[in-house]
Amino acid sequence: MEQLPPEYIVSTKTTCHRPPRLHYCISVTSHQLYDYAVKNHLMPEQYIRDRSHLYCGMDEAVNELEQLSGAMLSLEAPGWSAEDSWLVARYTNYNYSYHMKTGPPDDDVFALIRRELATTATPKWYRVT
């Protein structure tokens, strides 16, 4: 796991400073998520034929990965303007300590995501919008 710099760790709700919110994520494309949703029949048939429902498919794919992994996941937009790049987030620096104590290990969660989406991306800390 990539280490979070200590100045970004939020240890209590009454922290004096407000560091930027960072997410521990794996980067994926919109097409990887949408194709996963189509392949696994996660969307109604009429949505599959209409690419305007791309985000719906992406969201359904993340929900399915969340169910399979047993971990809380979210779909995040990156803080840069990379076309087709999205982030499947595991947690933030604000709830980092909670997730270290509960839920499945990160290695297992991200291994499942990489396998299901057929990607080789590695998880990193990202600042999102």
Residue pairs with C-beta under 8 A, 6 or more apart in sequence:
1 24
1 106
1 107
1 123
2 24
2 122
2 123
2 124
2 125
4 22
4 24
4 93
4 96
4 125
7 19
8 19
8 20
8 22
8 93
8 125
9 19
9 93
9 96
9 97
10 19
10 93
10 94
10 96
11 97
19 93
20 127
21 92
21 93
21 94
21 127
21 128
22 92
22 93
22 125
22 126
22 127
23 74
23 76
23 87
23 89
23 90
23 91
23 92
23 125
23 126
23 127
23 128
24 89
24 90
24 91
24 92
24 96
24 106
24 123
24 124
24 125
24 126
25 76
25 87
25 88
25 89
25 90
25 123
25 124
25 125
25 126
25 128
26 87
26 88
26 110
26 113
26 114
26 119
26 121
26 122
26 123
26 124
27 78
27 85
27 86
27 87
27 121
27 124
27 126
28 85
28 86
28 87
28 88
28 113
28 117
28 119
28 121
29 84
29 85
29 86
30 54
30 58
30 84
30 86
31 84
32 117
32 118
32 119
33 57
33 58
33 61
33 62
33 75
33 86
33 88
33 117
34 54
34 57
34 58
34 61
36 42
36 61
36 64
36 116
36 117
37 43
37 57
37 58
37 60
37 61
37 64
38 48
38 57
40 61
40 64
42 57
42 60
42 61
42 63
42 64
43 53
43 56
43 57
43 60
47 53
47 56
47 57
48 57
58 75
58 86
59 75
61 117
62 73
62 74
62 75
62 88
65 73
65 88
65 112
65 113
65 116
65 117
66 72
66 73
68 112
68 116
69 104
69 108
69 109
69 112
69 113
70 103
70 104
71 90
71 103
71 104
71 109
72 90
72 91
72 99
72 103
73 88
73 89
73 90
73 109
74 88
74 89
75 86
75 87
75 88
75 89
76 86
76 87
76 88
76 89
76 126
76 128
77 86
77 87
77 128
77 129
78 85
78 86
78 87
78 126
78 128
78 129
79 126
79 127
79 128
79 129
87 126
87 128
88 113
89 126
89 128
90 99
90 106
90 109
90 110
90 123
91 98
91 99
93 125
103 109
106 123
110 122
110 123
113 119
114 120
114 121
